[in-house]
Amino acid sequence: MIMTMEPLRFASPCHYALRGPNSLILVAIITSNALMLTMPAFINARECTMPCSLVIAMSFAQDPMLRAGGWPNARVLEKAKENVVVIKFIHMYPFDGEAAASSEATGFVIDAEQGFVLTNRHVAGPGPFWGWCIFHGQEEAPCRPFYIDPVHDFAVLKYEPSAVRAASVDGLKLYPYRATVGQSLLILGNNATEQISEHYGCITLAERNAPEYAEGYSDFNISYYQANINLSGGISGSPALSADGAVVGIVSGIHTDGANVCFILPSVSILKTITRLLRGHDVPRGDIRCQFLLTPLYKCRALGLGQEWEEKIQGTIAKGHDLLVAHRVLSDGPSCGHIRPGDIIIHVNKVFVCRFEEMAHVLNENVGQTVWVGLLRQNEFRVVGVQVRNLYTILERLVQLGGIFCHDLSLTQAVRYGVRAEGVYVAESREPAVIGDGGCDYMIQKVNGQAVRNMDDLISLMRTFRKGQRITLLYAHIGRLHVRSSCVVVLDAPDGGVAVVSRLAAPAGLSGTWRKTRLFLGRPLPTIAAPRPATTGSSIVHVESRSHMHVDGFAPRAARGLGVIIDGERGLVLVARSVVPHRACHVTITHGSFAESEARCWFFHPFQGYTILQYDPAAAPTCSTNISTLVLAKGVQARFMYFPRPEQIMSDDARICSVGITTPDPQRGGHLPCLPVNADLVGMDALSEVQAAQGVITDALGGIAAMWMPSVGGLRMASVLSVLARLRDRLAPALYVIPAEVERVSTHQVRNTGVSDEAMQALQGRSHVFRVKQVLSASLAEGDILLDVDGRACTEWASFDLMESHAVSVKVLRQSAEEDVELRCHRMDGFETTRCVQFCGASIQPPPHAVRYGLGGVPSEVYITHVEPGSPADFCSLPPRAFITSVDGAAVTDMDSFVGIVRRATGDCALRVTLTMLGSCDEVCVLKVHGEHYGLVEWELTDSGCIRRPPVSAVDVPENLDNGALRDDVKLDIAIHSSSFSDYWNS
């Protein structure tokens, strides 16, 4: 064959590329008297030289894909594209090392009449799946898992064939023979989440061990192809096609280090399983709990392969072929005690095996029976009997315990770490219940001191749990089971936080539907009063809050901080708002080292970043705080008591460096509602590590002058007590605040801004003034200088922090002219969130005051604060931090109108949602509704906690809740036990 020569775009004039069949590209370097040809390194690299006067003529195997300069037949290519689909899906729960997420992948039709699509196992996932197939003609059909292989990376999805009308789908055929090195391939797939694209390359390794990825799922006991094709995300499940359009394999993974390498699961390895599925036959799958690797002969010699046995083997297998060697033997498996790592497998049931397919055939045909394995151990031939186990007996349930998602340990994870395939595996843990670093690969070994070997043991213990109970978990990382740790999980979630997601019964090997069942917890045990002293002798307490839902932009979390008792008779505690940011927090107060009590949120200051809690004074009698009379002024020496850890108290000298209105820098950390504005704060000179801890500023006698909040400043106790005095006798807040953020500036700075001399006359005698920085009302404008409020001169902002009237008269200096403005103040409790909704995985509520504060006005009273990964909202790219203005063309103005519309959405329907982003641009999102796992849940946030709306009726509560037991026949899919602070308070 005469080769064509074409210049390389990136090379010098003396470099040429000679393109021939088998995807070989030879780089020609012409020297003065010779032509050097070099081949790519992935094929046995070689060089040859020849006189440049010779005609370059070489003979290669005919390859029709490259002979015609591309795909040989446009009709065959079009047929292949018609059968390749884009799969858009979500994994609704973390499962088997994979996080809950929405993503895209590829698949291809293998049976159009039955509606079967072949893709990867890691696409379908072993857990709950929800997805759609997008065909070449932009037709969409919902799909569900039909068969998921328990070990290997392939799965079959099923769609309704009647849903596809335009596309000419007839299915692709699997290539029944093993491919060879150099064979050309065409990959058709959803590369980089684009529509179907074409990628050409060739096979560089025809038989290699399954790739082991850094995290998550990895295949084993099967061989893969390796190809020189550069691919990216979304290509998983794509068909690797030969020149005649047959499927050589399925793209499974890629190298992520920049190498042009992808891994392909051969069709010949799964052909028998797929054939049985298409014919409606059972698919037996057997395993002996041992991982094998293809090992070259030179390594086998080091393992004890003698010359005599090597000659026998070489006479049976192809020259240079690898042998199967035991790599990991699970301690609880049938191979344990019979097969050891390093054993060379010769035959199984007298069938010689040197490939994974040959061994799999024997094991699959002998499930539940004993097979006889001939092996070499240190050049000594042995025959051992091993019982074959069924692979379809694991991963049927997922348990949610607080924020912990766990299930039985899968065989793939057990083989990955070389541990026994038994135990409770943590797929993920979330705040406020976090195990380790919150990721996967942890094993729960004990619960409340009792060993748990599997999910049956765990669910049996769950039947004894009660609302608010503290559960002690002993756990270890699966790769370091000898290093144990413990944590405490509090079952105080508003919905109970305990659920079981189980797979419904299905024939062996076939994937069933997953159903979520929430379990009711027993009522809390009555507390037994322990003898306590008259008082604890300390006004400093430790506050712990736990939140289980997204509210006001705060994620679920557990927070701890310092509290100061400001009224011991009524049980009022002052705490930073960063510790208790909203009403959806369950709060516990620890008094000293012996007393603990529940608390409710009594008061939130909308601007100054603190919360006042209330606990039952009878639970822990405590003295009120000794308030210092020390005047905090610049340069005053004081003491700083700080708490680097809850059980440790330290003190240091401090010096007051500033007093007055301080606006913290948001870049220093913290959340917007927790960063005080218009606050009378104190600055302090101390070491940076000291300022990073929570504490109190005291005088020499121990009186508390201010509470120190890291990254914020010191909150003067005198200003807090002045607010408390106005609220002393209230049942509901009736105080108002000026809807603006002000900053303190000197009169000299005002003059430099161009204010006229006449206007400066009004500022005579004042060293500083208050200038409006940001507004929540149209009555004021940025840059206004406040002269007086209701006739009182604005000299200290603390005098105008709280107003008792809804409307006030304000005199401002605006553009060098004095103006009288009638200002409507905002009621303090109107800033707090009292209602939120969870729908399709989105947390929706009225806009928090931090958003109103930044925008001035909002387009709607329905605001998305968070979108849960792996939810329908995430699947449909519903953006967080956006306003919902209409649903299906109906205007949405408040939460009631939104709930009324979505409540009528039944089944798996789609809603057209119009959004307004924070940048004021509008977007439209089509939200697919999934009522089974992500239905509508409404919450009312009160001072006493979270209450579900509407509450669970008495008939929904199981009769045996009083003794804490859970009946087996209680299976409520959407009923959630309501809870509130009063459950604990009244008990």
N, C-alpha and C positions, 0 to 999 in steps of 0.2 A: 504494500500500500504506500503510495507517495504521500508524504506528510506535508501539510501546509505550514507555512512559516509566516508569522505576523509580528510586527514590532510590539514590544511592551510599552505601555504608556509611561511607565515610571522609570524605564531603564535608559541607559546611554545608547547611542546608535549602533553599537556593536553587540547589543543583547537582543536576542530574538526568542520568541516562544514557538515551539513546535507542538501543535495540538493534535493528539491522536486518540484512538479509541481507548476504552476502559478508564476514561477521565484522567489519563496521564498527560501531564504538561511538562515538557522537557525544555529546560532553559539552555539555549545555545549561546556559547561565548566564543566568538570568532577571534582567534589569535592570528599571528602572521603566517603560520603554517599548519594550524590544526583547528579542528572544531570539537569543543568539549561539550558533551551532553550530560546534564545532571537531572536526576529524578527526585521527586519529593521525598522527604525523610520518612513518611509514613509507609512507603513501599520500599522494600529492601534497597536501600540507597546504593547506587553504583555510579561509576563514571566511566566513560569510554571516550577515546579520542580517535579521530580519523582525519586523513588529509582533506582539506577544504575543497579540493577539486573534485572529490567524489560526489556523485549524486546520492543524496540522502534518500534511501529507500529501505523501509523496514516493514515487517509483516506482523500485524496484530490480529487478535480475534475480532471478528466483525461485531460491532456494537451498534444496533440501529438507532439508539437514542442519540449518539453523537455523529453517526454517519450522515444523518439528515440535518445536523446542526441544531438539534433540540428534540422535542417530543416528535416521534415519527408520524403520529396520526392525530389530527386536531379533534376528530370525533371521539377517540378514546380519551383524550385529555378532557374534553367537555363532559363526557360521561363520568369520569372520576370526580370532577368538580361538583356535579349534580349530587353525588353521594356523600360528599364531605360536608359536615355540619359544624357550626360553631355552637359550643355548649356554654351557656351562661347559667351559673349555679351559685348556690350558697350551701355551706356547711353550717347548720344552725347551732351546733354546740361544739365545744372543743372535744376532740375524740382521738384517742390513740396517737398522741404526739402532735396532732395538727390542731391549730387554733380555729375557732369559729371565724369564718371569712366568706366574702363573696368574691368570685373570680370568673375567669373565662378559660376555656380550653377547646379542644377539637375532638371530634369523633367521626366515624364514617358508618354508613348503613351497610349491614351484612345480610339483612333479610327485610325487604320492603313489604312483603305481605304481612309479616308478623310485627313489623315496626321495631326491629332490633338495631341498636347502634353500639358499636364496639369502641371502647375508650379505655383509659387507664383506671386502675383501682384507686390511685391517689386523687383522681378527679371525682369519681363517684363517692369515694370515702366509705369507710365501714360504718359510719354513723348516720344520723338523719340528714337527708339530702333533699333539695328542692331546686329544680332547674328547668330550662327550656332549650330546645334544639332550634337553631336558626339555619334554615336550608339556603341553598344557593340562590333561590328565587326570592329571598327575603321573607319566606313563610316561617311562621313560628308555631311550634308545637310543644306543649308541656311534656316532660319526660320524668320517669322515675326509675330507680335501680331495679333491674330484673335479676341479675346475677352479679355478685361481687366475689371474686376469688379470695379465699381466706389468706393467701400468702402472696401470689404472684400479681404483678402490676397490670392486670387487665380486668375489665368489668363490662357488663352488657346493660345498656339502658333501653327502656321501652317507651315508645311514643305511640299515639293513635294514628294509624296510617291514613284514616279519612281526613285528618287535619292538613294533609299535604296534597294540594291539588295541582299547582302549577309546575312544580319540579318533576322531572322525569327520573324518579328514583327506582332503581332496580337492584341495588346492592353490589358491593365489590367482593371479588373472590380472593380467598387467602391462598398464598403461594405454598404449595405442598412440599417444596424441596428446600434444603438449606442453601442459603446464598454463599457466594465465594468472594474472596478478597479481590477487589478491583471491580466488582459488579456495580454498574451505575444505578443510582437511585434518584427518584423525584419525590420530594416531600411536599405534600399539599396540606396547608394548615393555617391556623389562626395565629401567625407569628406576630409577637409584640401587640397582641389584642387587635390586630387589623383583620380585615376580611381575608378570605382564602388567598394565599400567596404561594408562589412556586419557589422551591429551593432545590438545586441540583448538587450532587456529590457522588461519592462512591464509598463502598465498604472498605475499611482499612483493617479491621479485625473481624473474622468470621465467627469466632468463639472466644468469649471472655467471661469472667465471673460477673455476676450482677453488681452494678455500681453501688457503693455504700455512701450514702449522702451524710452531710454533716449533722442533720437533725431531721426528726420526723420519720417517715416511713422509708424503709429500704427493703428491696427484694432479696431473695436468697434461694439457693438450690435450683437455679436455672441459669442458662447461658444467654448472653446478649451479643448483638452486633455492635460494632463501633464504626462510626462514619465521620468523614471530614466535612461536616456541614455546620455553618455558624447559625445557630438558632437562638431564640430568646423566649420569654414568657408567653404563655397562651398556645404554644405548639404541642403541648402534651396531648397524646391521643391521636396525633396525625398519622395517616397511613404513609409508609415508605413503599413506593411503587416501583415495580420493575418496568422494563421497556414495553411489555405487552399489557400493562395496566393491572397486573395482579399485585396483591398486597404482600410484600416481603416481610414486613414487621410493623410494629407500632412504636412511634417515638415516645420514649419514657422520660429521659432526662438529658441534661446538657452539662458541660463544664462551665463553671462560673468564673474561671480565672483568665478568661480571654482566649483560651484555646478553641480552635474551630473543631470541636469534638461533640458529638451527640451519641446517645445510647439508644438502641432500638431493640425492643423485645421481638424475637423471631416469631413469625406466624406458625412455623412448623412446630414450635414448642407448645402452642395452645390450640392447634387445629382440632385435635381429638375432643377436647372439652367443648369447643364451640360447635362442633358437629353434633355432639349429643344434645346440646341445648337447643339447637335449631330443630332437631327431630323430636323434641319433647321428652327425651330420656333423662333418667337420673344421672347425676355427675358425681361419681364417688371420688373422694379426695382423701388420701392417706398420708401419714407422716410418722416418723420414728423419733422426732424431737432431737435431731442432729443436723448441724449445718456442714455441708461439704463444699470444697473448693476445687476447681480445676487447677492442678499443680503440674508444672513441667517435670520431665523425667530427671533433670539434673538435681532438682530439689527432692524428688522421690528417692534418689540414690542417697542423699544425706539422711533421709528418714529410714534407711535400712533396706532399700530395694537392691537385691543382689543381682549379679550378672545373669544367673540362670533364669530367674523370674523375668528379668528384663527381656531376655531373648524370647521367652514364651509370649510375653505381652506384645513385643514388636511384631511377632508373627501373626497376631490377631488383629491389631489395630493399625490405623494408618501411621506411616512413619512420622515421628515427631509429635504425635498427639499427646495431650495431657491426660493425666489420670485423676480420678476422684479421690480426695483425701479428706478424712474427718477433720473439721476445724474446731467446732464447738459442740459439746455434748451436754445437754441440759440435765441437771442433777435429778429432776423428778421424772424424766422420760424413760421410755422402754429401752433406749440405747444405753442408759447409764449402767455401768458394770459390765457391759458387753463390748461396746465400742469405745475406744479411747481417742483423744486428739492425736493426729499423726498416723492413724491406721490408713492403709491404702486399700481401697475397695476393689475387689477383683470381680466378684459376681454376686447376684442376688437371686435366690431360688434357681441356681445353676444357669442363670442367664448372665453372660458377660456384659458388664456395664462400664463404659468409659465416658458416657454423656449423661447429663441430667435427665433427658427425655427417657432414656432407657430405664433408669432407676424409677422415675415417676410412674411409668407404665406399670411396673411390677407392684409398687406400693398401692396405687389406685385400685388395682384389681384384687387386692388382698386386705381390704379394710377390716379390722377386727380379727385378723388371723395372724399367725406367726410366719415370718419370712426368715429364710436362712441366708445369712450374709457371709460370703467368703472374703477374708481380708488378710493382708500382710502386716504383721507387727514385728519390726526388727528382723525382717526377712524370714519370719516364721509364719507359715500359712495356718489360719484358723477358720473355723466355721462356727458362727454363733447364731442363736435364735433370738429374734427381736419381734415383739408384737407391734402391729401397725394400728395406730390410733386414727380416729375420725377427726378431720379438721373443722367440721361444721358444728362445734359444740361450745363456742366461746363468743364473747362480745354481744350479748343480747340485751344488756341493761346499762343505763347511765344514771347515776345518782347525783343530784345536786344537794349538797349539804352546806347551807349558808352560801358562801361564794366558792365552794370547792366542788369541782366536777370530777367524778371518779368512776371507774369501771374495772372489770376484771382485767388482769394483765394479759395482753395479747401475745400470741406466739411470736409475732414479728419483733416486738420489743424485748421479749425474753431472749430470743436468739441474738439480737443486736448487742445486748449486754452480757450474754452468757449466764443468765440466772434461770432458776426454775420457773416454769410457766404457771405460777400461782401467786395470788396476792391481789390487793386493791391498788390500782394504778391511778395516780392523780394526773388527769389530762390538763388541768389548769386550775389555778386558784386566784380569786379576785378579792379586792378590798371589800369589806374590812376583815375578811378571813383569808389570810395569805399563808401559804406553806412555802418555806424556803424563799426563793426569789420570785415566786408567783408563776413560774413556768411549769412545764410538764416534767415527766421523768422522776416523780417522787412516789414512794410506796408508803401507804399507811399500814403500820404494823400493829398498833394497839389503839383502842378507843376506850377511854376511862379505865385504863389498866387491863382491859380484856383483849386478847389476841383476836385479830380478824384475818382469816385466810382467804376469804373470797367475798363476793357481794352478798351471798346468803347470810354470812355472819354479820356484815354491816347492817343490812336491812333488818335483821332480827334485833340488833341493838337499837336501831332507829325507832322501833315500836315502843321503846320505853322513854324516849326523849320527851321533855316538856318545854313549854314556851319559856324563853328566857334562860334556859339551862346553859351552863358552861360545860363544854365538851373538851376534854384534854386528848389531843392526838399525839401519838408517838410515830414519827416518820423518819425516812432516810431516803437519800437519792439512790436511784436504782443502780448507779455505777459505783456507789460507796455505801453498801448496805450495812457495813460495820460502824459507820458514823451516824449515830442517831441524834435526832433533835425532837423537841416537843413544842407545841403551840396550843393555845386555848381559843376555841371557837364559841362564840356566844350566839345562841339561837334566838335572836331578838329581831329578825327581819319582820317587817309588817305583814308579809304574806306567809310567814312561817319559815321560808327559805329552805324547805325540804321537799324534794320532788323526785320522782322516778320516771325516766324516759325509757320505755321498753319497746322492743320490737315485737309486733304481733306474730303469731304463729304462721310459718310458711314452710313449704316443702324444703327438704335438705338442699342447701346450696342456693336457694332462691331468697331474695331480699324481701322482707315484709315491711309493712307500714309501721312507723314509730308513733307511739301514743304517749303523751305526757300526763302524768297523774300526780297531783299535789297531795301530800300527806298532811293530815291535821296533827298538830302537836297537843299533848295534854296541857291542861291549865297549870300555871305555876304552883308549886307546892307552897303552902302557907309558911311565911317566915316565922322562925322561932326567935323571939327576942332574947338576945344574950345580955348578961349583966354588963353594964357599962358604967363608967364613972359619971359624975354629975356633968362635967364638961370635958372636952378633949384638951383644953388648955392651949389651943392654937387656932388662929383665924386663917391659916394658910391650908388649903386643901388641894388635892390633885383631881383634875376633871378629865374624864375620858368620854368621848362621844363617838358613836358609830352610825354611819349613814349607809343605807343600802340602795339608794336611788340617786339619779342625777337631778339636782335641783339648783337653779341659779348659776349654772356653769360649774358647780362642784361635783366631782366624781365621787362614787361610793368610796368611803375610806374610814379608817380609824384614826382619830386625832387625840392627842393628850396635851395637857397644859396645866398651868397654874391658875388657881382660883383664890379669890380673896372674899371672905365672908364680911359683908357690909351690913347685915342685919341678922343677928343670931336668933332673935325672937321669931321672925317670919321665915327664916331659912333662905335668905337671899345671898347669892354668890355672884361676884363680878368675875368675868372671864373674857379673854380676848375673842373677838368674833372669828378669828382664824381657827379657833378650836371648835366652836359651836356656831356655824355660819347660817343655819336655817332651821326651820321647825321639824324637818324630817330626820332629826338626829335623836338617837336614843342615848341619854346622858347618864353617866354614873359618877358619883362623887365619893372619893375616898378621904375619910377624916383620920389623919394619923396613920396608924398601922393596924387598926382593928375594926373600925366602923365603915360601912359602905351603904350608900343610899342612892335611890333613883331620884332624878330631878327632871323638871320640865322647864321649857323655855318661857320665861316670864316677861322679858322685855328685850327688844333689839333696838339699838340706836342706829338709825339709817346712815348716819354720816361719820360717827366718831369711832366706829370699829370695835364696839364692845357689846357683850350680851350679859343680861342678868338672868340667872337661873334661880329656881326655887325648889328646895327639898323639904322633906318632912322634918321639922326640928325635933320631934320626939324620937326620930331614928338615931340622931347623934347630936345631943345638946352641945352647943358650941357658943363661945363668947363672940361678940361682934369685934370687928377690927378696931384696934387702937389707932385712931387717925392722928397723924402728926400735925402739930401747929407750925412746923417749919415752913417758912416762906421760901419757896423755890424761886430763887433769882440767879442771874448769871454770876458765876464765881462761887456760889455757896458750896461748902464741903458737905458731903453726905456719905452714907453707907449704902452699899448695893448688895443685897442678898439674892443669890441666883441659884437655880436648880438645874445643873447639867443633866441630872437623871432624877427620876421620881424619888429614889430613896436617898438622895444626896443633897445636902444644903451647904453652900459655901458663901463667903462674904468677901468683899473687897472695898477699898476706898474708891470714891467717885467724886467728880466735880461737875456741877451743873454748868453747861456751856450755852444753853439757849432756853428761852421760855417764850411761848406764844404759839400762834397758829402755824402749824407745820404741815406741808404737803409732802409726804414721802415720795420717793422716786419709784414708780412702778417697776423699773428695770432691776431694782434691788431685790425683788422677790415679793411674793404675796399675791393675793387675789383682789380684784378691784373692789368688791364690797367690803373687804377686810382692811383696805388702805384708808385710814381716816382722812376726812376733809373737814374744814372748819373746826378742827379739834384743838383744844388747848393742851399742847404737848410739850414735853420737857426733853431737851437734848442732854446727853451725858458724855463726859470724857472718861473712857476706860479702855482696857485692852479689847481688841476686836473679838477674841474668843469669849470674853466675858459678855460683851454686848450681844453676842449671838444666842445667849441663853435667856430664858424667861426668869423674871425675878421681880423684886420690889425695891424701891428706893426708900430708905428709912433714915430717921434722925438718930442721934446718939442714944436715945432711950428706947429704941426699937419701934417707935411709932411709924406707921406706913404713910409716906407722903405721896407716892405715885406707884403705879404698876407698870413695869417695863415690858414692852412688847417688841421682840426682835424685828429689825428692819422697819419699825414704825416710830417708836419713841416711848416716852413715859407719859402715861395718862394720869393726870393729877386727880387724887382722890377727892379733893374739895369740889371739883367740877362735877364728879359723878354723884356725890352726895346731894348737891344742889338739884340735880335732876331727880334723884330719888325722893327728895322731899316733896316735889310736885306730884309724884306718882304714889305717894304713901297710902292714900285712901281710895285709890281708883280700883274699879273692877274691870274697866276696859280703858285703853288709852284714849285721851281726849286732848292731846297736845299736838301742836303744829310746829313745823320748821319752815324757814325761808327757803324756797326752792332754788338755791344758787350756791355755787362754790365761790368763796372769797379768798383773797390773798392779802397779806399785810405788806404794805409798801410805805416807804418814807415819803414825806411831803416833797423832799428834794427830787425823788424819782418822778413824782407827779409833774413837777415843774419842767423836767427835762422832756416830757412827752408833748410839750407844746401847749399846755393849758395857759390861758390868758391871765394877766395880772389881776383883772377884776375877779376872775373865778378863784384865784388863789387867796383872795381876801376872806373867803368863806372857810379856809383851812388854817387861818391864823391861830396860833396857840396849840396846834396839834403836831406832835412829832411823827405820827404815822396815820394812815387812813386805810380803809378796807376797800379793795377794788374787786369788782365782779370778774371772776375768771371763766366760769361756765355756768349756764343757766338751764333750768328745767321749765321755765315759764317765759312767755312772750312779753311779759310786762317789763322785765329787765333785759339788759343787753350787755354783752361782754365789753368790759372797759368802763362800765359805770362805776363811779365812786360814791359810796354810801356815806351820806352826811348824818342823817339821823333816822330813827325808826320810831314812829308814834311820838315824835317830839323829843326823844331821848338821843343825845349825841352818841355816835358810834365810836367809843374809845376802847372798849374791851368786848370782844366778840362773845365771851361767855355770857354776857348780859342778854344776848339776843339768840342764844342757841335754841331755846324752846319758847314758843309763843302759845298763849292760851286763847288766842282769837284766830278765826279763820281768815280774816282780812286785816291788813295793817297798811298804814300810810308811810311811805318811804320817800325821803327827799334825797335825790341823787344829783351828782354833777355829771352832766352828759354833754360832751362836745362844748365845753367851756360855758355851759349854761345850767342853772339850777332848774330841776323839774320835780314836781310832786307826782308820785306814782302810787296808785292803789294796787297793792300786791295781794294776791290770793295765796295763802300758805297751804302747804300740803300736810294732811294728817299723818302722823308718824306711822301708825299701823298700816296705812295704805301702801307703804313701800314694800311690805313683806309678801312673799308668795304663799298663798293659802290653798292653791289647787294645782294639780298637775295630772297629766294623762300620759299613759304609755300605749302607743299604737304602732303596730308593725315594727317594733324595735326602736321607735323614735320617742324621746322624752320631750313632751310638749307642755308648755305652761304659759301664763301671761308673761310679758317681757319683764325681767328683773330690773330693779331700779338702776343697776349699773349700766344696762343697755339704754334705758330711757335717759339716763344722765349724759351718756355720750352722744346720743342722737338729738336730744331735745324733744322730738316728737316721733311717734311710731306709726307705721302704716296699718298695723293690726294688733289686736290683743292676743294673738296666738303666735307663739314663738317656739322654735325648735332649739333646744339646748344641747341635745346629744343624739347620736345615731349609733346603735349597738352594732359592732362588727358581726357579720354573719346573719343579719336580720333582713327582712324584705325591704326595709328602708335603705339599708346599705346596698342591697342588690340593685335597687333602682336609683342609686346615687342621689338620694334625698340629702341635701346639704344641711349640716348643722349651722346654728347661728343665722337663721333666716326666719322671716315672717310668712305665715300662710295667710293669703288674702282671699283665695277662693278654692272650692273643691267641686269639680264637675260643673263649673260655671256658676255655682251658687256662692254668693259673697259670704265671706267669713270675717266677722268683726270681733267676736269674742269667743270664749271657750264654750259657751252653751251652744252657739250656732255650729261650731266645729263638731262637737260631740253629737249633736243631733243629726248631722249629715253622715258621719262615719259609722254611727250605730246602725244605720240602715244598710250598710255594706255587708252583704251575706256571701258566704262561700269564698272561693278564690277568684274574686273580681279585680278590676283595675279602676283606680281613681285618678282623675286628671287634677293635679295639684298645682296651683299657681303660687309662686313664691316671690317675695321681695327680699333681696339680699341687703346686707348692711350698707353696701355701696349704692343703694337705691335702684339697682337694675332688677328687672323682672325675669324670672325663669319659669318654665313649665316642666313638671316632672310627672311621669306616669308611674304611680305607686301600685304595685301588685299586692293584694291583700292576702295574707295567710292567717286564717282564723284559728287553726289548730294549735299552733305554738306561739303566735304573736297576735293575740286578740286585743280587744279594747279593755283597758283597766284604768279606772279613775281613782284618784287619791285626794282626800281632803287633808290639808296640813293644818293642824290646830296646835295650840300651846301644849297639848297633852300627847302629841305624836301624830302618826299617820293612820287615817281611817279610810277603808275602802268604800267607795260609793258605787252602787248602793251596798249597804252592809249585808253580810251573809245572814240569812234568816235562820230562825231557830230550827226549822225542819232540816236545814242543810248540815247541822252540826251532829256528828255521830254521838250516839247515846253513851258510849263508853269513854268519852273524853275525860271524865272525872278521874279515872285511875291511870290516865296517860297511855292506855293501850291503843293500838291502831288496828282496826278490823281489816281483814283481807278483802272484804267485799266493798270497802269504801273506795270508789274510783270516780272522783270528780275531776273533770278535765279543766274547768274554768273557775270552779268555786274556790275562793281563797279566804281563809279564816281572818277576819278583821282583828286588828289589835291596836292598842293605843297605850299611852302612858297610864291611863286609868286602870288597865288590866293589872299593872304592877302596883299602882298606888292603892287601889281598893283591896288588893289581896293581902 
